Amino acid sequence: MVSMEDYEHLKTMVVDRELPFNKLMTFLETETEWLTAPASTRFHLSEEQGLLEHSCNVAYTMLKMKSAIAPNISDESCVIVALLHDVGKVGMPGRPQYIKSDGRYPYSFNRELVYLSVPI
């Protein structure tokens, strides 16, 4: 399980683009469900903070892979791409993409939003 300390550590790896990155992250953390959203409605990490855990897991995996297959790519680029690769799953400010469900699955898609597919 990834902790908030892990997430904060990943953010400190962004140095060259720190100001715009921190501005975006502050917006996501304060205006959207970024810190609490699930990663899906019923599949991987369909739980509170699932999206954050998934994104951090992707970042750590990407950092390991890049050292073996693409060492010239910066750690900073890996962190930015990995943390934000599913950012659309947070929805919009005040309108999360996934809402708690009373039904068969823990979350359902918020039908107040226009559905946009996330490429697999």
C-alpha positions, -999 to 999 in steps of 0.1 A, spaced: 0 0 0 12 35 -9 12 61 18 8 99 16 45 101 25 52 81 -7 31 104 -27 47 135 -12 81 120 -19 73 115 -56 62 151 -59 95 163 -45 112 146 -75 97 173 -98 123 200 -98 127 216 -132 89 220 -137 82 224 -100 61 256 -102 35 246 -129 35 210 -115 28 222 -80 1 246 -92 -17 217 -110 -13 194 -80 -26 220 -56 -57 224 -79 -62 187 -81 -58 182 -43 -81 211 -33 -107 213 -60 -112 177 -71 -114 142 -56 -78 135 -66 -68 124 -30 -99 102 -24 -111 89 -58 -112 52 -65 -92 39 -95 -123 22 -110 -159 14 -103 -153 -23 -96 -120 -35 -108 -85 -25 -96 -84 -4 -64 -122 4 -64 -118 19 -29 -112 53 -14 -77 67 -24 -75 39 -50 -66 63 -78 -38 79 -58 -24 45 -48 -26 33 -84 -9 64 -98 19 61 -72 23 24 -80 26 33 -117 52 60 -108 74 36 -88 71 9 -115 80 34 -142 110 46 -123 123 10 -120 116 2 -156 133 34 -170 166 26 -153 167 -7 -173 152 4 -206 154 42 -209 179 56 -185 181 90 -204 145 98 -194 144 120 -163 129 108 -131 109 140 -131 93 131 -164 84 96 -152 68 110 -121 47 136 -139 35 111 -166 28 83 -141 10 104 -115 -12 121 -141 -18 93 -166 -54 87 -152 -61 122 -140 -94 123 -160 -108 98 -135 -112 126 -109 -140 142 -128 -146 179 -125 -145 202 -95 -175 194 -74 -185 166 -98 -165 134 -92 -163 108 -120 -170 79 -96 -197 81 -69 -204 57 -41 -230 32 -52 -259 14 -34 -258 -13 -60 -238 -43 -69 -204 -25 -72 -187 -1 -47 -188 29 -71 -207 39 -102 -201 64 -130 -214 99 -123 -241 102 -150 -240 140 -146 -207 140 -165 -202 134 -202 -186 99 -205 -152 99 -221 -134 66 -226 -100 61 -209 -77 43 -234 -65 10 -223 
